[in-house]
Amino acid sequence: MNILRSLSHVVSAALLLGSAQIAAAETVSISGAVLQPGTYQWHADARLHDATVAGQVRADAWFLGAALLRQSALEPQQRLKAGVLFELRVNRLHARTQNNSALYTLLEEFTQQVQDMPVTGRVPAELNPLQLMIPSRNPLLEPGDQLVYPTRPDHVRVLGAVQAPCVLAFDVQAQLRDYLGQCPAHAAADKDQVFVIQPDGRVQEVGIAAWNAQPVNIAVGALIYRPVSSAVLSPETPDLNKDLAELLATQYRLGGRFSE
């Protein structure tokens, strides 16, 4: 019998029966806007849709901002975080040698916030239960997987090289420039591009100057990361902004300089 059908009929006997005695590596969990949150036994044939059936995802869950946290993604993300911290250290030294105190202070703030960021293991995934009914969009679960379903927010964040991070009311008619106009840039900000981090973790590098402006949809809950201009950064770290944007995409809860 198809596992989706068997779970739909008898969830308690199939994929995910909770037990505190089972090792975390052999379980999956689902939390947030679900009717049956908890930790459940992993099954070798289980797929994402099976977890949503077991957890009974609520109608008010925000699918676009839901997070799939994977054990297999932790190690590469640990390396990414370590790399970003190294790049920030190089640039703090560079800012000091250039007597750029404003940049040095900004990079110190970045460093503290990156140090505080958890390594989440978040990976891009389709988490709309209806879409997961399509076999090609319904991958296998891995042991240790965690699914987190938030409720829909009402804002967009602008962060990074700004005078202060901004939490702005989402407006379906607003354009990227409208959000940027409400959040004054830091003197060290790149004037030509930003990174848009959509709620599902997709990262888009977008031109914002007159010569390279690109249209982009800003979804509710998106992050707009204003990068530091490469002109003031060390030439030894050309990927700092890209790496930082990718690290931000793994976060589904933010604080400090990268939030409010």
C-alpha positions in Angstrom: 0.0 0.0 0.0 1.2 3.5 -0.8 2.7 5.0 2.4 0.9 8.2 2.0 -2.4 6.3 1.9 -1.5 4.2 4.9 -0.6 7.2 6.9 -3.7 9.0 6.0 -5.8 6.1 7.3 -3.7 5.0 10.3 -1.1 7.6 11.3 -0.7 6.0 14.7 0.4 2.7 13.2 2.7 3.9 10.4 5.4 6.5 10.0 5.7 8.5 13.2 4.8 7.3 16.6 6.3 9.5 19.4 8.6 8.0 22.0 11.1 9.8 24.3 13.1 6.5 24.4 14.1 6.6 20.7 17.4 8.1 19.9 17.2 11.6 18.3 19.0 10.3 15.2 16.2 7.9 14.5 13.3 10.4 14.9 11.8 13.4 13.1 10.0 16.2 14.8 7.4 18.8 13.8 6.5 22.0 15.7 4.9 25.4 15.4 1.5 25.9 13.8 0.5 22.2 13.9 -2.2 20.4 15.8 0.0 17.4 16.8 3.5 18.8 17.5 6.0 16.3 18.8 8.9 13.9 18.1 8.1 10.8 16.1 9.8 7.7 15.0 11.6 7.9 11.7 10.6 5.3 9.0 12.9 4.4 6.1 10.2 5.0 3.5 8.8 8.2 5.1 8.5 11.4 3.1 7.9 15.0 3.9 4.2 14.8 3.3 3.9 11.9 5.8 5.3 14.2 8.5 2.7 16.9 7.7 0.0 14.3 8.0 1.3 13.1 11.3 1.7 16.7 12.7 -1.6 17.9 11.2 -0.4 21.2 9.8 -2.9 24.0 10.7 -4.7 26.1 8.1 -3.0 29.2 9.4 0.5 27.9 9.0 2.8 30.0 6.9 4.1 27.5 4.3 6.6 29.9 2.6 8.4 30.6 5.8 8.4 27.0 7.1 11.8 25.4 7.8 13.2 22.0 7.2 16.2 21.5 9.5 18.6 18.7 8.5 21.4 17.0 10.4 23.3 16.4 7.2 23.4 20.2 6.6 25.0 21.0 10.0 28.6 20.4 9.1 28.7 22.5 5.9 26.9 25.3 7.7 29.4 25.2 10.6 32.1 25.6 8.0 30.2 28.5 6.4 29.8 30.3 9.8 33.5 29.8 10.6 34.4 31.2 7.2 32.2 34.3 7.7 33.8 34.9 11.1 37.3 34.6 9.6 36.3 37.0 6.8 35.0 39.5 9.3 38.2 39.3 11.4 40.3 40.0 8.3 38.1 43.0 7.5 38.2 44.4 11.0 42.0 44.4 10.8 41.7 46.0 7.4 39.4 48.7 8.7 41.7 49.4 11.5 44.7 49.8 9.2 42.6 52.2 7.1 41.6 54.2 10.2 37.9 53.6 9.3 36.4 53.6 12.7 32.8 53.6 11.4 33.4 50.5 9.3 35.3 48.8 12.2 32.3 49.4 14.6 29.9 48.0 12.0 32.0 44.9 11.4 32.3 44.4 15.2 28.5 44.3 15.4 28.3 41.9 12.5 30.9 39.6 14.2 28.9 39.5 17.5 25.7 38.7 15.8 27.2 36.0 13.6 28.8 34.4 16.7 25.3 34.3 18.3 23.7 32.7 15.2 22.8 29.0 15.7 23.9 26.5 13.1 20.4 25.4 12.1 20.8 22.9 9.3 18.0 24.7 7.4 17.8 23.6 3.8 15.5 24.9 1.0 12.4 22.7 0.7 8.8 22.8 -0.5 6.7 22.5 2.7 3.2 23.2 1.5 1.3 20.0 2.3 -0.8 20.3 -0.8 2.3 20.7 -3.0 3.9 17.7 -1.3 1.1 15.5 -2.6 2.9 15.7 -6.0 5.5 12.8 -5.9 8.3 14.8 -7.6 8.0 17.5 -4.8 7.9 15.0 -1.9 11.4 13.8 -1.0 12.3 11.3 1.6 12.8 12.3 5.2 16.2 11.9 6.8 16.6 10.7 10.4 16.9 13.7 12.7 14.8 16.0 10.4 12.9 18.8 12.1 10.0 20.7 10.5 9.0 24.1 11.9 5.8 25.8 10.8 5.4 29.5 11.8 2.4 31.7 11.3 2.5 34.5 8.8 4.3 37.7 9.8 3.3 41.2 8.7 6.7 42.8 8.0 9.8 42.9 5.9 13.3 43.4 7.5 16.1 45.5 6.1 19.4 44.8 7.8 23.2 44.7 7.3 25.0 47.9 6.3 22.3 50.3 7.5 22.2 52.9 10.2 19.9 50.7 12.2 18.1 47.5 11.3 14.5 48.1 10.2 11.3 46.1 10.6 8.9 47.6 8.1 5.2 46.9 7.5 4.7 44.7 4.5 2.9 46.4 1.6 1.8 44.2 -1.3 2.3 47.2 -3.6 5.7 48.2 -2.3 8.8 47.8 -4.4 12.4 47.1 -3.2 13.3 50.8 -3.4 10.4 51.7 -1.2 11.7 49.5 1.6 15.3 50.7 1.1 14.1 54.3 1.2 12.6 53.7 4.7 15.9 52.4 6.1 18.8 54.8 5.8 22.0 53.1 4.6 25.3 53.1 6.5 28.1 55.1 4.9 29.9 51.8 4.0 26.9 50.3 2.2 27.1 49.1 -1.3 25.1 51.5 -3.5 24.7 49.1 -6.5 23.2 45.9 -5.1 21.5 44.2 -2.3 20.7 40.6 -1.4 17.0 39.6 -1.0 16.5 36.5 1.1 13.1 35.2 0.6 11.2 33.5 3.4 11.9 30.0 1.9 15.6 30.6 2.1 16.2 31.5 -1.6 18.9 34.2 -2.0 18.8 36.7 -4.8 21.5 39.3 -5.6 19.6 42.3 -7.0 20.9 45.5 -8.7 19.5 48.7 -7.3 21.4 51.5 -9.1 20.1 53.3 -12.1 22.4 51.3 -14.4 21.6 47.8 -13.1 18.2 48.0 -11.4 16.3 44.7 -11.5 12.7 43.9 -10.7 12.2 41.6 -7.8 9.2 40.4 -5.8 9.5 41.1 -2.0 7.4 38.5 -0.2 6.1 39.1 3.3 8.7 38.0 5.8 11.6 38.6 3.4 15.0 39.9 4.5 16.8 42.6 2.6 20.5 42.4 3.3 22.4 45.6 2.4 26.0 44.5 1.8 29.1 46.4 2.7 30.7 48.0 -0.4 33.6 46.0 -1.8 35.5 49.3 -2.1 36.0 49.4 1.6 36.6 45.7 2.2 39.8 43.8 2.1 40.5 42.4 -1.4 41.3 39.1 0.3 37.6 38.5 1.1 35.6 39.0 -2.1 32.8 36.7 -1.0 32.1 38.1 2.4 28.7 39.6 1.5 27.6 36.5 -0.5 28.7 34.2 2.3 26.9 36.3 4.9 23.7 36.3 2.9 23.8 32.5 2.6 24.3 32.2 6.3 21.3 34.5 6.9 19.2 32.3 4.7 19.8 29.4 7.1 18.2 31.4 10.0 14.5 31.3 10.6 14.7 33.3 13.8 16.8 36.5 13.9 17.9 39.0 16.5 20.2 42.0 17.1 21.9 43.8 14.2 20.3 41.3 11.8 16.8 42.0 13.1 15.1 44.7 15.2 
